[in-house]
């Protein structure tokens, strides 16, 4: 079996998600891993939207700088 067909549950909704579709969100502070979540595409989209709303104030930067979210 290929890794792309391996299914593990989404940490948010519990639905099985293939490795090819899953996204892993890691929160690290000073190189220490605080939290890791495996998310299906729908839950990942919700996570990004919630992150932008809560952490970014929902607005684009006005000082000309770029806002960046890094997820691997």
C-alpha positions, 0 to 999 in steps of 0.5 A: 500500500502506498502512503497516499492511501493510508487513512488516519482520523482528522483531529478536529472532526474524526473523519478518516483522511488520506495522507495525500489530503491531510494537513499537519498544523504544528505550534512551536515556541522557541523550537519546543513543540506545543501542539500538532494537529492532523486536519482534513481539508475542510477542518484545515480551511476552518482553522486558517479562517479562525487563525486569521480572525483571532490572530490577525484581527481580521484585517490586512496589515496597514504598514505595507508589511506582509502577513504570513502563515506557515504550515507544513 
